[in-house]
Amino acid sequence: MKISVIIPVYNAEIYIRKCLESVISQTYEKWEIIAIDDGSNDNSYKILKEYAERDSRIKIETKKNEGPGPTRNKAQDKAKGE
């Protein structure tokens, strides 16, 4: 069973690495991360891009700021997990 981890991101530069590393370090490997940057003003998207280039299970996107609800919904629409 594949698991989708949905991560809405907004100005999370100081936390996002720890968040991504937490998922990556799990022993269960059938997962995907769907991280949607909600128009951050910091380096959040740049960090997401670094991780996505290293691991094909990490899917990222950026969009204009609309808040956490629409951002989670967008990620959920892209999720492939069961």
Helices and strands as residue ranges (DSSP letters): E 3-9, H 16-24, E 31-37, H 44-54, E 58-62, H 68-78
